Amino acid sequence: MKQVKNYAWVTLITSQNFLQGAILLKQNLKKVKSIYPLITIITDNINPEGLEDYIIYPYVEYSKKGYYACTKNKFYVYDLIQYDKIIFLDVDIEFLKNCDHYFNYKVPCCFLKRNKTEMCGGTILLKPDKKIF
């Protein structure tokens, strides 16, 4: 039997508007038969109702200061040291096929968009590390 590695997909919800995207992302990963869990980081302004079957990272503080203020919460991925590697995903990412093999790349790693000329900022492979966090 093949041993499953200690990897995870991770997404961030900072607004109720992103909640549906996270639900669809989890369904999409299941549809393409990913063997790795989806970890959902949520800020303290999110009502976790309906997320009972999700692996939730403890609440992080929500900040209303500036349009991109909540993006700093993406740094919490480095605190997930119980995983050997994680791939951070924006909630609007859709997989057309299984991409579990992405975890085989060296870290850190970004991915290119389909046109292969632009980086996809919504995905990044990394190794969690408390020193960076």
Buried (B, 14 or more C-beta within 10 A) or exposed (E): EEEEBEBBBBBBBBBEEBBEBBBBBBEBBEEEEBEBBBBBBBBEBBEEEEBEEBEBBEEBEBBEEEEEEBEEBBEBBBBBEEBEBBBBBBBEBEBEEEBBEBBEEEBEBEBEEEEEEEEBEBBBBBBBEEEEE
